[in-house]
Amino acid sequence: MDAEAQLQALLDQASGALDLGNTREALATLQKAAAIDADDPTLLMLQAMALTSDGKVMEALKVLDWAQEMDPDDVMVLMTRGNLLLDMLDDPYEALPCFEEAVQSMQEDRRHWGDEEPVRQEALRSLLHEALVQLSVCRGVVEDGVGAVQAVREALTIKPEDARTHVALARALMDVSDVEGAGKAAAGAAVLDAGLAEAHAVLGHVAMLQGRHADADAAFGKAAALNPEQFFLPAHMQNEVLLQEVRNDSAKVPKQLADYLARTEVRVEAVPPFVRWAKEDPPRSASAAAFTEGPRPPRTLSANVWDVRPKSITLYRVNLELCSRNAEELVQSAVALLVLEATAFLGMDLEDADEESPTNKSKAR
């Protein structure tokens, strides 16, 4: 058996081992294959898959980096690297260019897909669909809501009957404050797949934003019944009660920050002004749980950032309730978000806020 045939046999053996979940066997087989040709593209892809399965995500990423360096236009490398960055490392900023390049490459080659066998054509269409959906997710996280909607709408031209893609469209529309459109997309998903919990959860969110509380509870009840590990009936609290609880608990954060928050106007409103936000350029997200109004303080040696406060920090109760199973979680989430908004306005994190307080600075001197 010549070297090329031997390499292919080892790659087939490793692929079969991965299909059966035998990660260690696959890695051992791939090590033998690497002795023949360590730069073989299929070998590198299988190595990345095996390392990921073995929990060695950073090693897998290094393998993919090398594979991409050798062939920057390899769509499978771009997709695998993007999925690893987004799904395993929760890094949409690094994943975004992978999906952008993969989509661009496939769109440029699409005119030649007619020359492929039908099975191959369908595989390519599915891969482009996946890339567009993942691109939409990344764009949404980096606050490019318009781009997210554009990508997922294109994905729907490939698989118009895919319920999860309709949910992805609903979430993207929510990020540009098209709440009515999000409701229609989620309703379409529920028609296509009544057992899709995510569709009912989005319908519940839309109903909460529109003040249809009975419809919201019914939708979240369906989502929770279908997937109790992920979904639940959200906790509820009156605006004024939540504001008082937040005021009480925010006094427990580091003293300088607590004093700063005590002098800052904090509001609690039921929902964001999504009708107005939808008309802004770019639109804001109806899923936002807070909004800080006012210019940030200058970061200069002579400036005391603690003397500059925002005009107001507004918390949006409904969007906080979505991630809260009970009143205690709701208050904790609200306080944590208030602190995050304040420290972001100041241009520091919580630890920095404590260290930069005048009290601690005087102690240091």
C-alpha positions in Angstrom: 0.0 0.0 0.0 1.5 3.4 -1.0 1.6 6.4 1.3 -1.5 8.1 -0.1 -3.6 5.0 0.2 -2.3 4.3 3.7 -3.1 7.9 4.7 -6.7 7.6 3.4 -7.2 4.3 5.2 -6.1 5.9 8.5 -8.3 8.9 7.9 -11.3 6.7 7.2 -10.5 4.7 10.4 -10.3 7.9 12.5 -13.5 9.2 11.0 -15.3 6.0 11.9 -14.0 6.1 15.4 -15.3 9.6 15.8 -18.7 8.6 14.5 -18.8 5.9 17.3 -17.6 8.4 19.9 -14.2 6.7 20.3 -12.2 9.9 20.6 -9.0 8.4 22.0 -8.9 5.8 19.3 -9.5 8.6 16.7 -6.6 10.7 18.1 -4.2 7.8 18.2 -5.1 6.9 14.6 -4.7 10.5 13.5 -1.3 10.6 15.1 -0.2 7.8 12.8 -1.7 9.6 9.8 0.2 12.8 10.8 3.5 10.9 10.4 2.6 10.5 6.7 1.3 14.0 6.0 0.8 16.4 8.9 -0.6 19.1 6.7 -3.3 17.1 5.0 -6.5 19.2 5.1 -8.8 16.3 6.0 -6.4 15.2 8.8 -6.4 18.7 10.3 -10.2 18.9 10.3 -10.5 15.5 11.9 -7.9 16.5 14.5 -9.8 19.6 15.4 -13.0 17.6 15.7 -11.4 14.9 17.9 -9.6 17.5 20.1 -12.9 19.3 20.6 -14.7 16.1 21.5 -11.9 15.4 24.0 -12.4 18.8 25.6 -9.2 20.3 24.3 -10.9 23.3 22.7 -7.8 25.6 22.6 -5.7 22.9 21.0 -8.4 22.3 18.4 -8.4 26.1 17.7 -4.7 26.0 17.1 -5.1 23.2 14.6 -7.8 25.2 12.8 -5.7 28.3 12.8 -2.9 26.4 11.0 -5.4 24.9 8.6 -6.8 28.4 7.8 -3.3 29.7 7.3 -2.6 27.1 4.7 -5.9 27.6 2.9 -7.7 30.9 4.0 -10.6 30.1 1.6 -11.5 26.6 2.9 -15.1 26.9 3.8 -15.2 23.9 6.1 -12.2 25.3 8.1 -14.0 28.6 8.3 -17.2 27.1 9.5 -15.6 24.7 12.0 -13.5 27.5 13.4 -16.5 29.9 13.6 -18.7 27.3 15.3 -16.0 26.5 17.8 -15.5 30.2 18.6 -19.2 30.9 18.9 -20.6 27.8 20.5 -17.7 26.5 22.6 -15.9 29.7 23.5 -18.8 32.2 23.3 -16.8 34.6 21.3 -19.0 36.1 18.5 -16.6 38.9 17.8 -13.9 36.4 16.6 -16.4 34.1 15.0 -18.1 36.8 13.0 -15.3 37.1 10.2 -15.3 33.3 9.9 -19.0 33.2 8.9 -18.7 36.3 6.8 -15.9 34.8 4.8 -17.6 31.5 4.5 -20.9 33.0 3.3 -19.0 35.2 0.8 -17.1 32.3 -0.6 -20.2 30.1 -1.0 -22.2 32.8 -2.6 -19.4 33.4 -5.1 -19.3 29.7 -5.9 -23.1 29.2 -5.9 -23.5 29.7 -9.6 -21.4 26.5 -10.1 -23.5 24.3 -7.8 -25.7 23.2 -10.7 -22.8 21.1 -12.0 -22.7 19.1 -8.8 -24.7 15.9 -8.0 -28.1 16.5 -6.3 -26.8 15.2 -2.9 -23.8 17.5 -3.1 -26.0 20.4 -4.0 -28.2 19.9 -1.0 -25.2 19.6 1.3 -23.9 22.9 0.0 -27.2 24.6 0.4 -27.5 23.3 4.0 -24.0 24.5 4.8 -24.8 28.0 3.4 -28.0 28.0 5.4 -26.1 27.2 8.6 -23.5 29.9 7.9 -26.2 32.5 7.4 -27.9 31.6 10.6 -24.7 31.7 12.6 -23.8 35.0 10.9 -27.1 36.4 12.0 -26.4 35.3 15.6 -23.0 36.9 15.6 -24.3 40.2 14.1 -27.1 40.3 16.7 -24.6 40.0 19.6 -22.3 42.7 18.2 -25.4 45.0 17.9 -25.7 44.9 14.1 -29.4 44.1 14.2 -30.1 45.2 10.6 -27.3 42.9 9.4 -28.7 40.0 11.5 -32.2 40.3 9.9 -30.7 40.5 6.4 -28.6 37.3 7.0 -31.5 35.2 8.5 -33.9 36.3 5.8 -31.5 35.0 3.2 -31.2 31.8 5.2 -35.0 31.5 4.9 -34.8 31.6 1.1 -32.8 28.4 1.3 -35.0 26.6 3.9 -38.4 28.4 4.1 -40.0 25.6 6.1 -37.3 25.4 8.8 -39.0 26.4 12.1 -35.8 27.2 13.9 -34.8 29.7 11.2 -38.2 31.4 11.7 -37.3 31.7 15.4 -33.9 33.1 14.5 -35.7 35.7 12.4 -38.1 36.5 15.3 -35.1 37.1 17.6 -33.3 39.2 15.0 -36.5 41.3 14.5 -36.7 41.8 18.2 -33.2 43.3 18.1 -34.4 46.0 15.7 -37.5 46.6 17.8 -39.9 45.2 15.2 -41.9 43.5 17.9 -45.0 42.9 15.7 -42.8 41.3 13.0 -41.1 39.1 15.7 -44.5 37.9 16.8 -45.5 36.9 13.3 -42.2 35.1 12.7 -42.5 33.2 16.0 -46.1 32.3 15.2 -45.0 31.0 11.9 -42.4 28.8 13.6 -45.0 27.5 16.0 -47.2 26.5 13.0 -44.3 24.7 11.4 -43.3 22.9 14.6 -45.8 23.1 17.5 -43.3 21.3 19.7 -40.6 24.0 19.4 -40.3 25.5 22.8 -38.2 28.5 21.6 -41.1 29.6 19.3 -43.5 29.8 22.3 -41.0 31.6 24.4 -40.6 34.3 21.8 -44.4 34.6 21.6 -44.4 35.0 25.3 -41.8 37.7 25.2 -43.8 39.6 22.5 -47.0 39.3 24.5 -45.3 40.7 27.6 -43.9 43.7 25.6 -47.4 44.3 24.2 -49.1 44.1 27.6 -51.0 40.9 26.9 -50.1 39.2 30.2 -52.6 36.2 30.0 -51.2 35.4 26.5 -47.7 35.7 27.8 -48.3 33.3 30.7 -49.9 30.8 28.3 -47.0 30.9 25.9 -44.4 30.6 28.6 -46.4 27.7 30.1 -46.2 25.9 26.8 -42.4 26.6 26.5 -41.8 25.4 30.0 -43.8 22.2 29.5 -41.8 21.4 26.3 -38.4 22.3 27.8 -38.5 22.8 31.6 -34.7 23.0 31.9 -34.6 26.2 29.8 -37.9 27.9 30.1 -40.2 28.8 33.0 -43.0 31.2 34.1 -41.2 34.5 34.7 -41.5 36.3 38.1 -43.6 39.5 38.2 -43.3 42.6 40.3 -44.7 46.1 40.2 -42.4 48.9 38.9 -42.4 50.8 42.2 -41.8 47.7 44.3 -38.9 46.7 42.1 -37.4 50.2 42.2 -37.5 50.2 46.0 -35.9 46.7 46.2 -33.2 47.8 43.8 -32.5 50.9 45.9 -32.2 48.8 49.1 -29.9 46.2 47.6 -27.7 48.6 45.6 -26.6 50.1 49.0 -24.8 46.8 49.6 -22.3 47.3 46.7 -18.8 48.9 47.3 -19.4 52.1 49.2 -18.2 54.6 46.7 -20.3 53.0 44.0 -23.3 52.8 46.4 -23.0 56.5 47.1 -22.7 57.2 43.4 -25.9 55.2 42.7 -27.7 56.9 45.5 -27.1 60.3 43.8 -28.1 58.9 40.4 -31.6 59.0 39.0 -32.7 55.4 38.6 -36.1 54.6 37.0 -38.0 51.4 36.4 -40.4 51.2 33.4 -42.4 48.2 32.3 -41.0 48.0 28.7 -38.6 49.8 26.5 -40.0 52.5 24.1 -39.6 50.0 21.2 -42.0 51.8 18.8 -39.7 54.9 19.0 -36.5 52.8 19.0 -37.5 51.0 15.8 -37.3 54.3 14.0 -33.8 55.1 15.1 -30.8 54.6 12.9 -29.6 52.1 13.9 -32.6 50.7 15.7 -32.2 49.7 19.4 -33.2 46.3 20.7 -36.6 45.7 22.2 -34.8 43.0 24.3 -32.7 45.7 26.1 -33.1 45.5 29.9 -31.6 48.9 30.6 -30.7 52.2 29.0 -28.3 54.9 30.3 -28.9 58.4 29.1 -26.2 61.1 29.1 -22.6 61.7 27.9 -19.8 59.7 29.5 -17.3 61.5 31.7 -13.9 62.3 30.2 -11.1 60.0 31.1 -8.3 62.5 31.9 -5.9 62.8 34.8 -7.6 66.0 36.1 -11.1 64.7 35.8 -12.9 63.1 38.8 -15.3 60.6 37.1 -17.3 60.3 40.3 -18.5 63.9 39.9 -20.2 63.1 36.5 -23.5 61.2 36.6 -25.8 60.1 33.7 -29.1 61.9 33.3 -30.8 58.7 34.3 -30.5 54.9 34.2 -33.7 53.2 33.3 -34.4 49.5 34.0 -37.0 47.7 31.9 -38.9 45.3 34.2 -40.4 43.0 31.6 -37.0 42.1 30.0 -35.6 41.5 33.5 -38.5 39.3 34.4 -37.7 37.0 31.5 -34.6 35.7 33.1 -36.0 35.5 36.7 -37.8 32.5 38.2 -38.7 34.4 41.4 -38.7 37.8 43.0 -35.2 37.3 44.6 -33.7 36.5 41.2 -35.5 39.5 39.7 -34.0 41.9 42.2 -30.5 40.4 41.9 -30.6 40.7 38.2 -31.8 44.3 38.3 -29.1 45.3 40.8 -26.4 43.5 38.8 -27.5 45.3 35.7 -27.7 48.7 37.4 -24.1 48.2 38.6 -23.0 47.2 35.1 -24.6 50.2 33.5 -23.1 52.6 36.1 -19.6 51.1 35.8 -19.8 51.1 32.0 -20.8 54.7 32.1 -17.8 55.5 34.3 -15.5 53.4 32.0 -14.5 50.9 34.7 -15.4 47.5 36.1 -16.7 46.8 39.6 -13.2 46.1 40.9 -11.8 49.3 39.4 -14.7 51.2 40.9 -13.8 50.1 44.4 -10.1 50.7 43.8 -10.6 54.2 42.3 -12.8 55.4 45.2 -11.4 58.4 47.0 -11.4 56.5 50.3 -9.2 53.7 48.9 -6.9 56.2 47.2 -6.3 58.0 50.4 -5.6 54.8 52.2 -3.1 53.9 49.5 -1.3 57.2 50.0 
